[in-house]
Amino acid sequence: MARPNRSAERQQEAVSTLAETFAELGYRRTTTAVLAERCGLTEVALYRLWPDKQAMFLAAIAHVGANTERVWDAIAAAGGNGTAAERILKHEARHLGEFGFHRILFAGFSETDDPAIRAALRSVYERLLARIARHVGDHRGGTAARELPPAMLTAWALLGLGTATNLGRELGLLDERARNRLFAAIGAHLLG
């Protein structure tokens, strides 16, 4: 009797480790030998799950995007004080970048000459922007005041704010507390 194919299950088990490793080392410095070792696999077994390092990186990008979406959806659905946009903003003011996964996206930016990596990054950002814009629109009751920018512009500003504050922390320009306060204050202003 043939053994069942567990490739999808094994990929799911290993993708978090791939993401952590790419976040720590970046795309170019990460080797498949290191990835295999950290996943507790041989390189041959790792190559049975993904055809090459690029495919592993693409899986890590997709994982980071999907994980962010899951977290935001859970916060939005949980209810509580404020609108979903306010609750997500509060969460991100505290937790944005805490696992360093933004580094995967930053590493991907230096690889955008690769069409597959560019497409993966674009897909993640399009989905995140759409979610933010939807929550901003809901927050504003669908009838935003004339002086407030449209929800998609606010979504871009919030995503940019997250990127800028993570860079500030990475470069030592902002400590954790200052980054949290800056993100919370400007984010609340942008929500209107």
Residue pairs with C-beta under 8 A, 6 or more apart in sequence:
7 48
7 49
10 49
11 49
11 50
11 59
14 39
14 41
14 46
14 49
15 59
15 60
15 63
16 63
17 35
17 38
17 39
18 35
18 39
18 56
18 57
18 59
18 60
18 63
19 60
19 63
19 64
19 101
19 104
20 38
20 99
20 100
21 30
21 34
21 35
21 38
22 30
22 56
22 57
22 60
22 103
22 104
22 107
23 99
23 100
23 101
23 102
23 103
23 104
24 100
24 103
25 34
26 103
26 107
27 57
27 107
27 108
27 110
27 111
28 107
28 110
30 53
30 57
31 53
32 43
32 46
32 47
32 53
32 56
33 43
35 46
35 53
35 56
36 42
36 43
36 45
36 46
39 46
41 49
46 56
50 56
50 59
54 114
54 116
54 117
57 104
57 108
57 111
57 117
58 116
58 117
58 120
60 104
61 104
61 105
61 108
61 117
61 120
61 121
61 124
62 120
62 123
62 124
64 101
64 104
64 105
64 124
65 123
65 124
65 127
65 128
67 101
68 101
68 128
69 127
69 128
69 131
71 91
72 88
72 131
72 135
73 131
75 84
75 87
75 88
75 91
76 84
76 87
76 88
76 135
78 87
80 87
81 87
82 90
83 135
83 138
83 139
84 135
84 138
84 139
85 132
85 135
85 136
85 138
85 139
85 191
86 139
86 188
86 191
88 132
88 135
89 158
89 184
89 187
89 188
89 191
90 184
92 162
92 183
92 187
93 180
93 181
93 183
93 184
93 187
94 180
96 102
96 162
96 165
96 166
96 179
96 183
97 162
97 165
97 166
97 169
102 162
102 163
102 166
103 170
105 121
105 124
108 117
108 120
108 121
109 121
111 117
111 118
112 118
112 121
125 159
128 159
129 152
129 155
129 156
129 159
130 155
132 154
132 155
132 158
132 159
133 151
133 152
133 154
133 155
134 151
136 151
136 154
136 155
136 158
136 191
137 144
137 151
139 191
139 192
140 148
140 151
140 191
140 192
144 150
144 151
144 192
145 192
148 154
148 192
149 157
154 190
154 191
154 192
157 190
158 187
158 190
161 183
161 186
161 187
161 190
162 183
165 174
165 179
165 182
165 183
166 179
167 173
168 174
168 179
168 182
169 175
169 176
169 179
174 182
